[in-house]
Amino acid sequence: MTAPRHRAARPEVVIGSYPDYESAERAVDRLSDRGFPVENVAIVGRGLNSVELVTGRLTTLGAAGQSALSGAVVGVLFGWLFGLFGWSNPLISGLLLALYGAVFGAILGAVMGAVGHALTGGRRDFSSVGSFQADSYEVLVTPELSDEARMVLAG
């Protein structure tokens, strides 16, 4: 068994700048394929932007439906765990408890989702998915390995 390697220094020398994450990832993969100690490498996104893509209108019924689905999943999990560990009458099947959990969780989730959406007073009547995007990505290495990394990427 080999001893774990620790970083001697923090990666801080830029050896390449790329327009997208996939290109930076390919550069690090190229370093790895050639035996470079990639534990001394970092990929840094520059110019981060928060992007929120609107996926549709959100009504009280829609909010109730989304929350019902989440509640059903949590209910199934708890019902199954109760059946699995025998925390209830051992004659009751774990699958039956999971079904009861799904129904109870869906009802509770739907009510909470509808009430929560109604309490917003129409301030957020849309659903969305958020993410971060960078303007560019830089590959950084520790100072003592920067020349070697540049040679590997150039060759």
C-alpha positions in Angstrom: 0.0 0.0 0.0 1.4 3.4 -1.0 1.3 6.4 1.2 -1.2 9.1 0.2 0.3 12.0 -1.7 -0.2 15.5 -0.3 0.1 18.7 -2.3 3.3 20.5 -1.7 1.8 23.8 -2.7 -1.5 25.3 -4.0 -1.9 25.2 -7.8 -1.4 28.8 -8.9 0.4 28.9 -12.2 -1.9 29.1 -15.3 -0.8 26.6 -17.9 -3.8 26.9 -20.2 -7.0 28.9 -20.7 -10.1 27.3 -22.3 -13.4 28.5 -23.5 -15.4 25.7 -21.9 -15.1 23.2 -19.1 -14.9 20.2 -21.4 -11.7 21.6 -23.0 -10.1 22.2 -19.7 -11.1 18.7 -18.6 -9.5 17.2 -21.7 -6.3 19.0 -20.9 -6.2 17.6 -17.4 -7.0 14.1 -18.8 -4.1 14.5 -21.3 -1.8 15.3 -18.3 -3.1 12.3 -16.4 -2.7 9.9 -19.4 1.0 10.9 -19.6 1.6 10.2 -15.9 1.6 13.8 -14.7 0.8 14.1 -10.9 -2.7 15.5 -11.4 -3.2 16.0 -7.7 -1.2 19.2 -8.2 -3.7 20.6 -10.8 -6.9 22.7 -10.5 -9.5 23.8 -12.9 -10.8 27.3 -12.1 -13.8 28.9 -13.7 -13.4 32.7 -14.3 -16.2 35.1 -14.7 -18.9 33.0 -13.0 -22.5 33.9 -13.9 -25.6 32.6 -12.3 -28.1 31.4 -14.9 -31.7 30.6 -14.2 -33.6 28.9 -17.0 -37.4 29.3 -16.6 -39.1 26.0 -17.3 -42.7 27.0 -17.1 -45.6 28.6 -15.3 -46.2 27.4 -11.7 -49.7 27.3 -10.5 -51.0 26.2 -7.1 -52.0 22.9 -8.5 -48.6 22.5 -10.1 -46.8 23.3 -6.8 -49.1 20.8 -5.1 -48.3 18.1 -7.7 -44.5 18.6 -7.4 -44.6 18.5 -3.6 -46.9 15.5 -3.7 -44.3 13.6 -5.7 -41.5 14.6 -3.3 -43.6 13.7 -0.4 -44.5 10.3 -1.9 -40.8 9.5 -2.4 -40.0 10.4 1.2 -43.0 8.4 2.4 -42.0 5.3 0.5 -38.5 5.5 2.0 -39.8 5.9 5.6 -42.4 3.2 5.1 -39.9 0.8 3.7 -37.5 1.4 6.5 -40.1 0.8 9.2 -41.0 -2.5 7.5 -37.3 -3.4 7.0 -36.3 -2.9 10.6 -39.5 -4.3 12.0 -40.3 -1.1 13.9 -44.0 -2.0 13.5 -46.1 -5.1 13.7 -43.9 -7.8 12.1 -47.0 -9.2 10.3 -47.3 -6.1 8.2 -45.4 -6.3 5.0 -42.7 -3.8 4.3 -44.2 -3.1 0.9 -47.5 -2.3 2.4 -45.9 0.1 4.7 -44.1 1.7 1.8 -47.4 2.1 0.0 -49.0 3.7 3.0 -46.0 5.9 3.3 -46.3 7.0 -0.3 -50.0 7.9 0.1 -49.5 9.7 3.3 -46.4 11.5 2.0 -48.1 12.5 -1.2 -51.1 14.0 0.6 -49.0 15.8 3.1 -46.6 17.1 0.4 -49.5 18.3 -1.8 -51.1 20.2 1.1 -47.8 21.8 2.1 -46.9 22.6 -1.6 -50.3 24.3 -2.2 -50.2 26.3 1.0 -46.6 27.3 0.4 -47.3 28.5 -3.1 -50.5 30.3 -2.0 -48.5 32.1 0.7 -46.1 33.6 -1.9 -49.0 35.8 -3.1 -48.0 35.3 -6.8 -44.5 36.6 -6.3 -42.9 33.6 -8.0 -45.4 32.0 -10.4 -42.8 30.1 -12.4 -40.5 27.1 -12.1 -36.9 27.2 -13.0 -33.5 25.4 -12.9 -30.5 27.3 -11.7 -26.9 26.8 -12.7 -23.5 28.5 -12.9 -21.6 29.2 -16.0 -18.1 30.6 -16.4 -16.7 32.8 -19.2 -13.6 30.7 -19.3 -11.7 28.0 -17.5 -8.1 28.0 -16.5 -5.9 24.9 -15.7 -3.5 25.7 -12.9 -0.6 23.7 -11.5 1.8 24.1 -8.7 4.8 26.4 -9.5 7.4 23.6 -9.4 5.6 21.5 -12.0 4.4 24.3 -14.4 7.2 23.8 -17.0 6.7 20.0 -17.1 2.9 20.5 -17.5 3.4 22.9 -20.3 5.7 20.5 -22.1 3.2 17.6 -21.7 0.4 19.7 -23.1 2.5 21.1 -26.0 3.9 17.7 -27.0 
